Structures are given as structure tokens and as C-alpha cells.
């Protein structure tokens, strides 16, 4: 994989993020989910900004990785981690509605846990 091809990086980032989400919800240990999430953040940092492969693809980058980190924290029962993310993640209008909706649900679930 090219270290600089944003199309390939965004696809790889999505795959690693999906693995992190699956690990957090599928009964794998929390360390597995966090390791995949760490890789997802590293890929997002290499991309720099949100990048969509094609006009209909889910943009991938630091903001998307952060929204998924919130979802993973909620799935793992890491309320403190979710609260920290709530203080740092700011979504803008470029984030697709589905991502914003999922993030809003995760915020609500976190607030219920407090």
C-alpha cells in the first residue's frame, strides 16, 4: 500500500475501524479493540483531513476515527473515555448524517450512564 495514496489509506482506515468496532461489540477483549483503534487513528493522521474515495463513499480521516472511538468507548463501557471524547470531538457539516446520528446516539448513551 502506498503510504501517500489517500484513496487506499481511506479504505484501509475504514477496514481497521470496522475491526475495532467489531472487536468492541463482538466479545473480543478490550485490548484488541483499542489496538485496532490505535491503528485507525494512525491511518487517519496520515491522511490528514477527511477523504472520501469516490463521491458516495464514507469520508475517512481524523474526525471519523474520533466518532468511532466514541462508539467503541460506549461499547466497552468506558464512560470516562467517552466523556473525554465528548469534550474534544466537534463535528462539522461535512460529516455525513449517518455518522452525526450515530455520534449523537453515543453521546446520549454516555449521558445516561453518568
N, C-alpha and C positions, 0 to 999 in steps of 0.2 A: 504494500500500500504506500502510495506517495504520502510523504509527511506534510505536503502542502496542498493537496487537492481537496478543496472544501466539499465537493460532492461525495468523495469517498469517505472523508472524515465524518461527514454528517450521517451517512449510512452506518458506518461503524459505531458512531456515538449512539445512534438510536438502538442498535443491537445490544450494546453493552448496557445501556439504560434499561432496556427491556429485561435483560438478565437480572439486573439489580432489583427491579420491581418484582419479577417472578420469585427471586430468592427471598424477598421480604414477605411475600404473601403466601408462598408455597411451602412453608415449613422448613426451609433451609436455615442454617444458623445465621444469626445477625451479622457475623463477621464476613460471610460470603456476600451478603447484600451490600455491606459497606465497602468491600473490596471492589466489587463491580461499580459501585457509585463513585469511588475514587478514580477509577479508570474513565468513567463517563465525564467527570469534571476535568480530567486532564485533556481529553479529546476536545471538550468544549473550549478550554483555554487555548488550544492550538488553533481552533477555528477563529476565535476572537469575538465575532458577532454572530447573531443568529443567521443561519444559512439554510435555505430550502433547496433541495435537489429537485428542480422542476417547479412548475407553477402551482402544483397541487400537493406538494409534499409538506409534511410537518417540518417547520423550521427547527434546526438543532443548533444549540450553542449554549453559552453560559446561563441564559435566562431559563431555557427549557430544562437544563440539567438541575437548576435550582428548584424549579417547580416539582420535578420528580424526586428530588431529595426530600422535599416536604412530604410527599406521598409515602415515601419509604419510611421516614421517621414516624409517621402516623401508623403505618402497618406494623412497625416494630414496637409500638407502644412507647416511643421515645418522645414524651411530651415536652421535656426540656429542650431537646433538639429542635422540635417543631416550633416551639415558641421563639427560639433564636432565629430560625429561618423566617418566621413571620415578621421579625423586625428588620430583616435585610432584603427580602425579595420585593421588588417593585415591578409590576407588570405594566407594559405599555400597550398601545393599540395594535402593535404588530404581532402580538401573541394571539394565536387562533382562539376562537371562542371555546372550543372543547378544552383546551389547556387552562384557560382562565376559569372555566366552570369547575374543573377538577381541583384546581388550586383553591378556589373558594370553598369547595366542599371539605378539603383537607383543613383549611383554616377553621371552619365551623366545627369539625370533629375535634380539633385541638382545643378550641374554646370550651367545648362540652366537657372535656377531660380535666380542665383546670378547676 
